[in-house]
Amino acid sequence: MAADCGSREEMWSLAGATALVTGGTKGIGHAIVEELARFGARVHTCSRNAAELEECRRRWEEKNLQVTVSVCDVSIRADREKLMETVCQTFDSKLDMLVNNAAQLFYKPTVGCTSEEYSNLMTTNLESTFHLSQLAHPLLLHASIVGGGSIINMSSIGGSIGFAGYTIYATTKGAMHQLTRSLATEWGPDKIRVNAIAPGFITTD
């Protein structure tokens, strides 16, 4: 007789776990928020758009998902610091998972890219990941889930494969791969796992 392995929810219960997911109102980020919450985690997410954030919060509340929200532009250092203060207060200075998902992408031939566009993507995609990981480190040290804290960086195949017209974006993702490797090596002894996920193009709005 085959063994009863239990339901998917029982196997992957995250009851009691806490997670911060940046950019959770659309696309991959939205799916991650809902998946973690469905498995029982308490999730905090952020977005630059207050109206979209409130609409998502309302829908999650209707689904009985434990999701709190706050407005944050991850390209702004002060916003990132305020976000982590909010998370610290919300989760009593503990955090189990940080998902660095928020990012921007645009298509433009390299010779036409401006210094402002370069700086904006570097700040939004790469610097935010670096800084939020720094800010989350002391909270992740107190992670309550088995195996310790976890950081997941949402990267892209663009960080490993060349795509014409996406040079700046690909550069941020390539650097994210190395950031992930370095943090995984440095913070492994702290029982903080650091991984990157590198999907291809995803059809979202």
Backbone hydrogen bonds in HBPLUS format (Angstrom, degrees):
<---DONOR---> <-ACCEPTOR-->    atom                        ^
c    i                          cat <-CA-CA->   ^        H-A-AA   ^      H-
h    n   atom  resd res      DA  || num        DHA   H-A  angle D-A-AA Bond
n    s   type  num  typ     dist DA aas  dist angle  dist       angle   num
A0011-MET N   A0007-SER O   3.03 MM   4  6.30 158.4  2.07 152.0 157.7     1
A0012-TRP N   A0008-ARG O   3.07 MM   4  6.21 145.5  2.19 144.9 153.5     2
A0014-LEU N   A0039-PHE O   2.65 MM  25  5.24 165.8  1.67 154.4 151.1     3
A0017-ALA N   A0014-LEU O   2.88 MM   3  5.39 164.2  1.91 138.8 141.8     4
A0042-ARG N   A0017-ALA O   2.83 MM  25  6.19 168.2  1.85 159.8 158.4     5
A0096-ASP N   A0018-THR O   3.23 MM  78  5.23 139.9  2.40 116.9 128.4     6
A0097-MET N   A0018-THR O   3.06 MM  79  6.39 135.6  2.26 142.0 154.2     7
A0019-ALA N   A0042-ARG O   2.91 MM  23  6.33 142.5  2.06 158.5 163.9     8
A0044-HIS N   A0019-ALA O   2.83 MM  25  6.26 157.1  1.88 159.9 167.8     9
A0020-LEU N   A0097-MET O   2.88 MM  77  6.26 155.3  1.94 151.3 157.8    10
A0099-VAL N   A0020-LEU O   2.74 MM  79  6.08 166.2  1.76 169.1 171.9    11
A0021-VAL N   A0044-HIS O   2.94 MM  23  6.36 160.6  1.98 161.0 167.5    12
A0022-THR N   A0099-VAL O   3.13 MM  77  6.46 167.1  2.15 176.0 173.4    13
A0023-GLY N   A0046-CYS O   3.09 MM  23  5.54 122.0  2.44 124.7 140.3    14
A0024-GLY N   A0046-CYS O   3.27 MM  22  6.08 147.2  2.39 149.3 158.0    15
A0030-HIS N   A0026-LYS O   3.20 MM   4  4.72 159.9  2.24 110.3 113.1    16
A0031-ALA N   A0027-GLY O   3.22 MM   4  6.56 160.4  2.26 151.5 156.9    17
A0032-ILE N   A0028-ILE O   2.92 MM   4  6.19 153.7  1.99 153.4 161.1    18
A0033-VAL N   A0029-GLY O   2.99 MM   4  6.24 161.8  2.02 151.9 156.2    19
A0034-GLU N   A0030-HIS O   3.13 MM   4  6.39 168.6  2.14 152.0 154.2    20
A0035-GLU N   A0031-ALA O   2.96 MM   4  6.08 158.4  2.00 146.5 153.0    21
A0036-LEU N   A0032-ILE O   2.95 MM   4  6.07 173.4  1.95 157.4 159.0    22
A0037-ALA N   A0033-VAL O   3.01 MM   4  6.12 163.4  2.04 149.4 154.7    23
A0038-ARG N   A0034-GLU O   2.85 MM   4  5.94 152.7  1.92 146.0 153.4    24
A0039-PHE N   A0035-GLU O   3.21 MM   4  6.44 140.2  2.38 141.4 150.8    25
A0039-PHE N   A0036-LEU O   3.18 MM   3  5.28 130.1  2.45  95.8 108.7    26
A0041-ALA N   A0036-LEU O   3.11 MM   5  5.57 156.3  2.16 149.1 141.8    27
A0040-GLY N   A0037-ALA O   2.93 MM   3  5.07 157.6  1.98 107.4 112.2    28
A0043-VAL N   A0066-GLN O   2.93 MM  23  6.27 172.0  1.93 164.6 165.2    29
A0068-THR N   A0043-VAL O   2.85 MM  25  6.35 155.5  1.91 155.9 163.3    30
A0045-THR N   A0068-THR O   3.00 MM  23  6.53 153.4  2.07 153.3 159.2    31
A0070-SER N   A0045-THR O   3.21 MM  25  6.72 136.4  2.41 149.6 161.0    32
A0072-CYS N   A0047-SER O   2.91 MM  25  5.43 161.0  1.95 125.0 131.4    33
A0053-LEU N   A0049-ASN O   3.02 MM   4  6.16 156.3  2.07 149.0 156.5    34
A0054-GLU N   A0050-ALA O   2.96 MM   4  6.15 158.6  2.00 149.0 153.6    35
A0055-GLU N   A0051-ALA O   3.05 MM   4  6.25 157.0  2.10 148.2 154.5    36
A0056-CYS N   A0052-GLU O   2.99 MM   4  6.22 159.3  2.03 149.0 154.2    37
A0057-ARG N   A0053-LEU O   2.91 MM   4  6.12 160.1  1.95 147.7 153.9    38
A0058-ARG N   A0054-GLU O   2.96 MM   4  6.14 156.7  2.01 147.3 152.6    39
A0059-ARG N   A0055-GLU O   3.15 MM   4  6.42 158.8  2.20 145.3 150.3    40
A0060-TRP N   A0056-CYS O   2.88 MM   4  6.14 160.9  1.92 157.7 163.2    41
A0061-GLU N   A0057-ARG O   2.93 MM   4  6.12 153.7  2.00 146.9 154.2    42
A0062-GLU N   A0058-ARG O   3.05 MM   4  6.33 152.2  2.12 145.1 152.2    43
A0063-LYS N   A0059-ARG O   3.13 MM   4  6.42 135.6  2.33 138.8 150.3    44
A0063-LYS N   A0060-TRP O   3.08 MM   3  5.02 128.6  2.36  93.2 107.0    45
A0065-LEU N   A0060-TRP O   2.97 MM   5  5.26 174.2  1.97 152.8 151.3    46
A0064-ASN N   A0061-GLU O   2.99 MM   3  4.94 158.4  2.03 104.6 110.2    47
A0067-VAL N   A0065-LEU O   3.05 MM   2  5.85 120.4  2.42 111.2  95.0    48
A0076-ILE N   A0073-ASP O   2.95 MM   3  5.77 170.1  1.96 130.3 132.9    49
A0079-ASP N   A0076-ILE O   3.11 MM   3  5.32 120.6  2.47 102.4 116.8    50
A0080-ARG N   A0076-ILE O   3.09 MM   4  6.45 153.1  2.16 152.5 160.5    51
A0081-GLU N   A0077-ARG O   3.03 MM   4  6.34 156.7  2.08 153.3 159.5    52
A0082-LYS N   A0078-ALA O   2.95 MM   4  6.16 156.0  2.01 145.2 152.0    53
A0083-LEU N   A0079-ASP O   2.84 MM   4  6.02 153.9  1.91 147.0 154.5    54
A0084-MET N   A0080-ARG O   3.06 MM   4  6.34 160.2  2.11 147.8 151.6    55
A0085-GLU N   A0081-GLU O   3.04 MM   4  6.29 146.3  2.16 141.3 150.8    56
A0086-THR N   A0082-LYS O   2.96 MM   4  6.23 154.6  2.02 148.6 155.1    57
A0087-VAL N   A0083-LEU O   2.94 MM   4  6.26 158.3  1.99 150.9 156.9    58
A0088-CYS N   A0084-MET O   2.87 MM   4  5.97 155.9  1.93 142.3 149.1    59
A0089-GLN N   A0085-GLU O   3.03 MM   4  6.28 156.2  2.08 147.3 152.6    60
A0090-THR N   A0086-THR O   2.84 MM   4  6.02 160.3  1.88 150.8 157.2    61
A0091-PHE N   A0087-VAL O   2.87 MM   4  5.92 161.0  1.91 152.8 156.5    62
A0093-SER N   A0088-CYS O   2.70 MM   5  4.32 164.3  1.72 138.6 141.9    63
A0094-LYS N   A0091-PHE O   3.18 MM   3  5.59 146.7  2.30 110.2 119.3    64
A0095-LEU N   A0139-LEU O   3.27 MM  44  5.13 145.3  2.40 117.4 109.1    65
A0150-SER N   A0096-ASP O   2.87 MM  54  6.22 143.5  2.00 147.6 159.5    66
A0098-LEU N   A0150-SER O   2.91 MM  52  6.40 153.1  1.99 155.2 163.9    67
A0152-ILE N   A0098-LEU O   2.82 MM  54  6.24 162.9  1.84 162.5 167.5    68
A0100-ASN N   A0152-ILE O   2.88 MM  52  6.22 143.2  2.01 150.6 162.3    69
A0154-MET N   A0100-ASN O   2.98 MM  54  5.96 172.3  1.99 146.0 147.6    70
A0108-LYS N   A0165-GLY O   2.88 MM  57  4.84 167.7  1.90 138.4 141.7    71
A0112-GLY N   A0109-PRO O   2.95 MM   3  5.60 152.1  2.03 119.4 127.9    72
A0113-CYS N   A0110-THR O   3.08 MM   3  5.33 162.7  2.11 112.1 117.6    73
A0118-TYR N   A0114-THR O   3.04 MM   4  6.32 156.7  2.10 147.4 153.9    74
A0119-SER N   A0115-SER O   2.93 MM   4  6.09 167.5  1.94 147.4 150.8    75
A0120-ASN N   A0116-GLU O   2.91 MM   4  6.01 159.1  1.95 146.9 153.0    76
A0121-LEU N   A0117-GLU O   3.11 MM   4  6.25 165.8  2.14 147.1 150.0    77
A0122-MET N   A0118-TYR O   3.01 MM   4  6.17 164.1  2.04 153.0 158.1    78
A0123-THR N   A0119-SER O   2.91 MM   4  6.01 157.5  1.97 147.9 154.0    79
A0124-THR N   A0120-ASN O   2.87 MM   4  5.98 167.8  1.89 149.8 153.8    80
A0125-ASN N   A0121-LEU O   2.85 MM   4  5.65 165.4  1.87 147.7 152.6    81
A0126-LEU N   A0122-MET O   3.03 MM   4  5.25 141.9  2.18 122.2 133.9    82
A0127-GLU N   A0122-MET O   2.87 MM   5  6.23 168.3  1.88 157.5 161.5    83
A0128-SER N   A0123-THR O   3.05 MM   5  6.10 137.6  2.24 150.3 158.5    84
A0130-PHE N   A0126-LEU O   3.02 MM   4  6.34 162.7  2.05 157.4 162.0    85
A0131-HIS N   A0127-GLU O   2.82 MM   4  5.98 173.8  1.82 158.4 160.2    86
A0132-LEU N   A0128-SER O   2.87 MM   4  5.80 166.9  1.88 147.8 152.3    87
A0133-SER N   A0129-THR O   3.12 MM   4  6.03 149.1  2.22 135.6 143.9    88
A0134-GLN N   A0130-PHE O   3.06 MM   4  6.35 153.0  2.14 143.9 151.5    89
A0135-LEU N   A0131-HIS O   2.90 MM   4  6.22 163.2  1.93 154.8 158.7    90
A0136-ALA N   A0132-LEU O   2.85 MM   4  5.93 144.2  1.97 140.7 150.4    91
A0137-HIS N   A0133-SER O   3.07 MM   4  6.07 133.4  2.30 142.7 152.6    92
A0137-HIS N   A0134-GLN O   3.31 MM   3  5.40 138.9  2.49  98.1 108.8    93
A0139-LEU N   A0136-ALA O   2.92 MM   3  5.32 125.2  2.23 112.1 127.2    94
A0140-LEU N   A0136-ALA O   2.87 MM   4  6.03 156.8  1.92 160.4 167.8    95
A0141-LEU N   A0137-HIS O   3.07 MM   4  6.29 136.5  2.27 149.2 160.1    96
A0142-HIS N   A0139-LEU O   3.09 MM   3  5.59 152.7  2.16 108.9 116.7    97
A0143-ALA N   A0140-LEU O   3.06 MM   3  4.98 156.3  2.12 112.8 110.6    98
A0148-GLY N   A0145-ILE O   3.17 MM   3  5.81 160.8  2.21 137.1 137.8    99
A0193-ARG N   A0149-GLY O   2.88 MM  44  6.25 159.0  1.92 151.7 145.7   100
A0151-ILE N   A0193-ARG O   2.75 MM  42  6.16 158.2  1.79 160.7 168.4   101
A0195-ASN N   A0151-ILE O   2.95 MM  44  6.34 163.2  1.98 161.7 165.0   102
A0153-ASN N   A0195-ASN O   2.83 MM  42  6.22 165.4  1.85 154.6 158.7   103
A0197-ILE N   A0153-ASN O   2.97 MM  44  6.35 154.7  2.04 156.3 161.2   104
A0155-SER N   A0197-ILE O   2.66 MM  42  5.51 144.5  1.79 153.1 164.2   105
A0159-GLY N   A0156-SER O   2.97 MM   3  5.59 167.7  1.99 114.9 119.0   106
A0157-ILE N   A0199-PRO O   3.03 MM  42  5.82 151.0  2.11 147.2 143.4   107
A0160-SER N   A0157-ILE O   2.97 MM   3  5.44 164.0  1.99 114.2 119.5   108
A0161-ILE N   A0157-ILE O   2.86 MM   4  5.98 147.3  1.97 155.6 166.5   109
A0166-TYR N   A0163-PHE O   3.18 MM   3  5.74 157.6  2.23 139.4 138.5   110
A0170-ALA N   A0166-TYR O   2.86 MM   4  5.96 170.3  1.87 163.0 166.3   111
A0171-THR N   A0167-THR O   2.95 MM   4  6.08 147.7  2.06 143.2 152.2   112
A0172-THR N   A0168-ILE O   3.03 MM   4  6.41 154.0  2.10 152.5 158.5   113
A0173-LYS N   A0169-TYR O   3.12 MM   4  6.47 153.4  2.19 149.6 157.2   114
A0174-GLY N   A0170-ALA O   2.84 MM   4  6.04 152.2  1.92 148.6 156.5   115
A0175-ALA N   A0171-THR O   3.02 MM   4  6.18 160.2  2.06 147.0 152.1   116
A0176-MET N   A0172-THR O   2.96 MM   4  6.14 140.5  2.12 133.7 145.1   117
A0177-HIS N   A0173-LYS O   3.09 MM   4  6.39 143.8  2.22 141.6 149.2   118
A0178-GLN N   A0174-GLY O   3.42 MM   4  6.85 155.4  2.49 143.5 148.3   119
A0179-LEU N   A0175-ALA O   2.85 MM   4  6.13 155.2  1.91 150.5 158.6   120
A0180-THR N   A0176-MET O   2.85 MM   4  6.00 156.8  1.91 147.2 152.9   121
A0181-ARG N   A0177-HIS O   3.05 MM   4  6.37 159.1  2.10 146.4 151.4   122
A0182-SER N   A0178-GLN O   2.95 MM   4  6.11 163.8  1.98 150.1 154.5   123
A0183-LEU N   A0179-LEU O   2.92 MM   4  6.09 167.4  1.94 154.8 158.0   124
A0184-ALA N   A0180-THR O   2.93 MM   4  5.98 157.9  1.98 147.7 154.5   125
A0185-THR N   A0181-ARG O   3.07 MM   4  6.26 152.1  2.15 143.7 150.5   126
A0186-GLU N   A0182-SER O   2.92 MM   4  6.12 162.3  1.95 150.1 155.3   127
A0187-TRP N   A0183-LEU O   2.74 MM   4  5.62 165.0  1.76 152.1 156.3   128
A0188-GLY N   A0184-ALA O   3.09 MM   4  5.49 120.9  2.45 126.5 135.2   129
A0190-ASP N   A0187-TRP O   2.92 MM   3  5.09 138.9  2.09 102.8 115.5   130
A0192-ILE N   A0187-TRP O   3.26 MM   5  5.57 157.9  2.31 143.2 144.8   131
A0191-LYS N   A0188-GLY O   2.84 MM   3  5.12 156.9  1.89 119.5 122.3   132
